[in-house]
Amino acid sequence: MMNAQMVNEEISFNSDVKLTGTLLIPDQGKETYPAMVFLPGSGQLNRDGSTPNGKFKFNLYKDLAELCTSLGFATFRYDKRGIGESEGDFHSAGLSDALKDGEAALDMLSAHPKVDESKLIIIGHSEGCMVGTALNAIRPAAGLVLLSGGGETLKEALDHQRQLLYKEMREKKGIQGFIINKFNTLDKAEKQAQGTYKKMVDSNKDVTKTLGFIKMPAKYFREHFALDIEKALEKVTCPVLAINGTKDFQANPEKLKRLEQFVQGEFEIHVVENMDHGLKEQLTPMKPSSYKKDYLKTIGKPIHPEAVRHLSSWLESNF
């Protein structure tokens, strides 16, 4: 919860559309503060890390922002284009738009009188790790924080998630398992997934349709699939912090090895025991087929204390 030592500013800024977000500034009597811009995960998320009109009120980015501001950092988080109070169209937005928006947010922070423009930090969660790594390559930051997804591309993450789901399905017992294995259900599902990918990558439209009526964000997939994450990591010269969890089936911790291979600056990597994709503690086994139910149980719970400890320590050590 926000306390009296933070000043809350509602700020609108211009990318190629008008975006709106929340700037939290420490009220600690200093002239300027280092600042962090939050880059969100995939889906229709608002500035707080929640779905605006749905039941997924996680407030992850709000909680993270308040934590970081309590440590002496200005934090800025904004509604994605087409979500909340931000203008634009969510469905036609691609990686290039996310980068444009992130760069505009950095420009806004650089010009703010309470921000130390030499200490701008990018903090990405999930897909935000990919966007943040790519953004740093075109607009070098003073620090890069990658939560639940460092070193991985969108295609690799989606492939990893499907393979874990297929593994769970193959292990099903009884009639369900018999049908899955007898009729090659999973092979057909994979063929369909690859066909959908190809259709979107080959398209020159922002949005295409699959099965004749389901809207698919072709530009989003096309641009993400073209991202060379290793080349982007090679351009990272600032300090990097990456945190994943052992209960996070959506991000593959093996990809964190790319940081060791390609990052030019100092880096810290942590894989937190019993932490899920949303940085919450999960003590029950996570299943790809039912993870949303497990996520809903974490609403209102605090960020995993180990993640808090690693993030706090890294920020205090580097800034």
LUMKOLTOR-370227 format. One record per residue (C-alpha): residue number from 1; x, y, z. Coordinates in Angstrom, 1 decimal, m for minus. Layout:
<nodes>
    nr       px       py       pz
   NUM        X        Y        Z
...
</nodes>
This chain:
<nodes>
    nr       px       py       pz
     1      0.0      0.0      0.0
     2      1.3      3.5     m0.9
     3      2.4      5.5      2.1
     4      3.0      9.2      2.8
     5      6.6      9.0      1.5
     6      5.5      8.7     m2.1
     7      4.1     11.3     m4.4
     8      1.6     10.0     m7.0
     9      1.4     11.7    m10.4
    10     m1.0     10.7    m13.2
    11      0.9     11.4    m16.5
    12     m0.1     11.3    m20.1
    13      2.7     11.2    m22.7
    14      2.9     10.8    m26.5
    15      4.1      7.9    m28.5
    16      2.4      7.8    m31.9
    17     m0.7      7.6    m29.7
    18     m1.4      9.1    m26.3
    19     m0.6      6.8    m23.4
    20     m1.3      7.3    m19.7
    21      0.3      5.9    m16.6
    22      1.3      6.5    m12.9
    23      4.6      8.0    m11.7
    24      5.5      7.4     m8.1
    25      8.2      9.6     m6.7
    26      9.9      9.1     m3.4
    27      9.3     12.0     m0.9
    28     12.7     11.8      0.7
    29     13.9     15.4      0.2
    30     16.3     14.8     m2.7
    31     16.4     16.9     m5.8
    32     16.3     13.9     m8.2
    33     15.9     10.1     m8.0
    34     16.9      7.2    m10.2
    35     13.9      6.0    m12.2
    36     12.4      2.7    m13.4
    37     10.1      2.2    m16.3
    38      7.9     m1.0    m16.2
    39      7.4     m3.1    m19.3
    40      4.4     m5.5    m18.9
    41      3.8     m9.1    m19.9
    42      1.6    m10.3    m22.7
    43     m2.2     m9.8    m22.8
    44     m4.6     m7.0    m22.1
    45     m2.8     m5.6    m19.0
    46     m3.2     m2.2    m17.4
    47     m0.5     m0.3    m15.6
    48     m1.0     m2.3    m12.4
    49     m0.5     m5.7    m14.1
    50     m4.2     m6.6    m14.0
    51     m6.8     m7.2    m16.6
    52     m9.0     m4.1    m16.5
    53    m12.4     m5.7    m16.7
    54    m11.6     m9.3    m15.7
    55    m11.0    m11.3    m12.6
    56     m7.2    m11.3    m12.8
    57     m6.6     m8.4    m10.4
    58     m3.0     m9.3     m9.6
    59     m1.7     m5.7     m9.2
    60      1.9     m7.1     m9.6
    61      3.3     m4.0    m11.2
    62      1.6     m1.7     m8.6
    63      3.1     m3.8     m5.8
    64      6.6     m3.8     m7.5
    65      6.4     m0.1     m8.1
    66      5.5      0.7     m4.5
    67      8.3     m1.5     m3.3
    68     10.9      0.1     m5.6
    69      9.7      3.6     m4.7
    70     10.0      2.8     m1.0
    71     13.6      2.0     m1.8
    72     14.2      5.5     m3.3
    73     13.4      5.0     m6.9
    74     10.9      6.9     m9.0
    75      8.7      4.3    m10.9
    76      6.6      4.7    m14.0
    77      4.1      2.2    m15.2
    78      1.5      2.8    m17.9
    79     m1.6      1.2    m19.5
    80     m0.7     m0.6    m22.7
    81     m2.0      1.0    m25.9
    82     m5.7      0.3    m26.3
    83     m6.1     m0.6    m22.6
    84     m7.3      1.5    m19.7
    85     m6.8      5.1    m20.2
    86     m4.3      4.7    m23.1
    87     m5.3      5.3    m26.7
    88     m4.6      3.1    m29.7
    89     m5.6     m0.4    m30.7
    90     m4.3     m3.3    m28.6
    91     m5.0     m6.0    m31.2
    92     m3.0     m4.4    m34.1
    93      0.1     m3.5    m31.9
    94      3.4     m5.3    m32.5
    95      6.8     m5.4    m30.9
    96      7.7     m2.2    m32.8
    97      4.9     m0.4    m31.1
    98      5.9     m1.7    m27.6
    99      9.4     m0.4    m28.3
   100      8.1      2.9    m29.5
   101      6.0      3.3    m26.3
   102      8.9      2.2    m24.0
   103     11.2      4.8    m25.7
   104      8.5      7.5    m25.3
   105      8.2      6.6    m21.6
   106     12.0      6.9    m21.2
   107     11.9     10.3    m23.0
   108      9.2     11.5    m20.6
   109     11.2     10.3    m17.5
   110     14.4     11.9    m18.8
   111     12.7     15.3    m19.0
   112     11.0     15.1    m15.6
   113     12.5     17.5    m13.0
   114     12.6     14.9    m10.2
   115     14.3     12.2    m12.3
   116     18.1     11.6    m12.6
   117     18.3     11.0    m16.3
   118     21.7      9.2    m16.0
   119     20.0      6.5    m13.9
   120     17.1      5.2    m16.0
   121     16.3      1.5    m15.3
   122     14.2     m0.8    m17.5
   123     12.2     m3.5    m15.6
   124     10.4     m6.1    m17.7
   125      8.1     m8.9    m16.7
   126      7.4    m11.9    m18.9
   127      7.1    m10.5    m22.5
   128      8.4     m7.3    m21.0
   129     11.8     m9.1    m20.7
   130     11.9     m9.5    m24.5
   131     10.7     m5.9    m25.1
   132     13.1     m4.6    m22.4
   133     16.1     m6.4    m23.9
   134     15.3     m5.1    m27.4
   135     14.6     m1.5    m26.0
   136     18.0     m1.4    m24.3
   137     19.6     m2.3    m27.6
   138     18.3      0.9    m29.1
   139     18.1      3.1    m26.0
   140     20.8      1.9    m23.5
   141     19.7      2.0    m19.9
   142     21.6      2.3    m16.6
   143     20.2     m1.0    m15.5
   144     18.0     m3.9    m16.8
   145     15.7     m6.1    m14.6
   146     14.3     m9.2    m16.2
   147     11.5    m11.0    m14.2
   148     10.1    m14.3    m15.3
   149     11.5    m14.6    m18.8
   150     15.1    m13.4    m19.3
   151     17.0    m14.5    m22.4
   152     14.0    m16.1    m24.1
   153     12.0    m15.2    m27.3
   154      8.2    m15.3    m27.6
   155      8.3    m18.3    m29.9
   156     10.6    m20.2    m27.6
   157      8.3    m19.5    m24.6
   158      5.2    m20.6    m26.5
   159      6.9    m23.8    m27.8
   160      8.1    m24.5    m24.2
   161      4.6    m24.1    m22.8
   162      3.0    m26.3    m25.4
   163      5.6    m29.1    m24.9
   164      4.9    m29.1    m21.1
   165      1.2    m29.2    m21.8
   166      1.6    m32.1    m24.2
   167      3.8    m34.0    m21.6
   168      1.0    m33.6    m19.1
   169     m1.6    m34.8    m21.6
   170      0.4    m37.9    m22.6
   171      0.5    m38.9    m19.0
   172     m3.2    m38.9    m18.6
   173     m4.8    m42.2    m17.5
   174     m8.0    m43.9    m18.5
   175    m10.2    m43.1    m21.5
   176     m8.8    m39.6    m21.8
   177     m5.3    m40.9    m22.1
   178     m6.4    m43.6    m24.5
   179     m8.1    m41.1    m26.9
   180     m5.1    m38.7    m26.8
   181     m2.6    m41.4    m27.7
   182     m4.8    m43.5    m30.1
   183     m5.9    m40.6    m32.3
   184     m2.6    m38.6    m32.3
   185     m4.5    m35.7    m30.8
   186     m1.3    m33.9    m29.7
   187      0.4    m34.3    m33.1
   188     m2.6    m32.7    m34.8
   189     m2.6    m29.9    m32.2
   190      1.1    m29.1    m32.9
   191      0.6    m29.2    m36.7
   192     m2.3    m26.7    m36.3
   193     m0.2    m24.5    m34.0
   194      2.7    m24.4    m36.6
   195      0.2    m23.7    m39.4
   196     m1.2    m20.7    m37.5
   197      2.3    m19.4    m36.8
   198      3.1    m19.7    m40.5
   199     m0.1    m17.9    m41.6
   200      0.7    m15.0    m39.3
   201      4.4    m14.7    m40.2
   202      3.6    m14.9    m43.9
   203      0.8    m12.2    m43.6
   204      1.4     m8.5    m44.2
   205     m1.6     m7.5    m42.1
   206     m1.7     m6.3    m38.5
   207     m4.5     m8.6    m37.7
   208     m5.5    m11.8    m39.5
   209     m8.2    m14.5    m38.9
   210     m7.8    m18.2    m38.2
   211    m10.6    m20.7    m38.6
   212    m12.4    m18.0    m40.5
   213    m13.4    m15.9    m37.5
   214    m10.8    m15.9    m34.7
   215     m8.8    m12.6    m34.7
   216     m5.1    m13.2    m34.4
   217     m2.5    m10.4    m33.9
   218     m0.3    m11.2    m36.9
   219      2.0     m8.1    m36.6
   220      2.6     m9.0    m33.0
   221      3.7    m12.5    m33.7
   222      5.6    m11.6    m36.9
   223      7.7     m9.0    m35.2
   224      8.4    m11.0    m32.1
   225      9.4    m14.0    m34.1
   226     11.9    m11.9    m36.0
   227     13.6    m10.7    m32.8
   228     17.2    m11.8    m32.5
   229     17.4    m12.0    m28.7
   230     21.1    m13.0    m28.7
   231     22.1    m10.0    m30.8
   232     20.1     m7.7    m28.4
   233     21.7     m9.3    m25.3
   234     25.2     m8.6    m26.9
   235     24.4     m4.9    m26.7
   236     23.7     m5.0    m22.9
   237     26.6     m3.2    m21.1
   238     24.7     m2.2    m18.0
   239     24.2     m4.2    m14.8
   240     21.5     m6.9    m15.2
   241     19.3     m8.7    m12.7
   242     17.3    m11.8    m13.8
   243     14.8    m13.6    m11.5
   244     12.8    m16.7    m12.4
   245     10.9    m19.2    m10.3
   246     11.0    m23.0    m10.1
   247      7.1    m23.1    m10.3
   248      7.1    m21.0    m13.5
   249      6.2    m23.2    m16.4
   250      5.7    m20.2    m18.7
   251      9.4    m19.2    m18.8
   252     12.3    m21.6    m19.3
   253     15.1    m20.9    m16.8
   254     17.5    m22.7    m19.2
   255     17.4    m19.6    m21.4
   256     18.9    m17.5    m18.6
   257     22.2    m19.1    m19.7
   258     22.2    m16.7    m22.6
   259     22.9    m13.9    m20.2
   260     26.1    m15.5    m19.2
   261     27.0    m16.0    m22.9
   262     26.1    m12.7    m24.4
   263     25.6     m9.9    m21.8
   264     28.6     m7.5    m21.7
   265     28.0     m6.0    m18.3
   266     27.7     m7.5    m14.9
   267     24.8     m9.8    m14.3
   268     23.0    m11.5    m11.4
   269     20.7    m14.6    m11.9
   270     18.4    m16.1     m9.4
   271     15.9    m19.0     m9.7
   272     13.6    m18.8     m6.7
   273     12.2    m22.0     m5.1
   274      8.4    m22.3     m5.3
   275      7.9    m19.0     m7.1
   276      5.4    m18.8    m10.1
   277      5.3    m16.6    m13.2
   278      3.6    m13.8    m11.2
   279      6.3    m13.8     m8.6
   280      4.1    m15.4     m6.0
   281      4.7    m18.4     m3.8
   282      3.2    m21.7     m5.0
   283      3.5    m24.7     m2.8
   284      1.2    m27.0     m4.9
   285      2.4    m28.6     m8.1
   286      1.6    m26.4    m11.1
   287     m0.1    m27.9    m14.2
   288     m0.1    m26.3    m17.6
   289     m3.8    m27.3    m18.0
   290     m5.0    m25.6    m14.8
   291     m2.5    m22.9    m14.0
   292     m5.1    m20.1    m14.1
   293     m6.9    m21.5    m11.1
   294     m3.6    m21.6     m9.3
   295     m2.9    m18.0    m10.2
   296     m6.3    m16.8     m9.0
   297     m5.4    m18.2     m5.5
   298     m2.5    m15.9     m5.3
   299     m4.5    m12.7     m5.7
   300     m3.8    m10.4     m2.8
   301     m0.8    m12.3     m1.7
   302      2.6    m10.5     m1.4
   303      5.5    m10.9     m3.8
   304      7.7    m13.8     m2.9
   305     10.0    m12.6     m0.2
   306     13.1    m14.1     m1.9
   307     12.3    m12.1     m5.1
   308     11.9     m8.9     m2.9
   309     15.2     m9.6     m1.3
   310     17.1    m10.1     m4.5
   311     15.5     m7.1     m6.2
   312     16.1     m4.8     m3.2
   313     19.7     m5.9     m2.7
   314     20.5     m5.4     m6.4
   315     19.0     m1.9     m6.6
   316     20.8     m0.8     m3.4
   317     24.1     m2.2     m4.6
   318     24.0     m0.7     m8.1
   319     22.2      2.6     m7.6
</nodes>
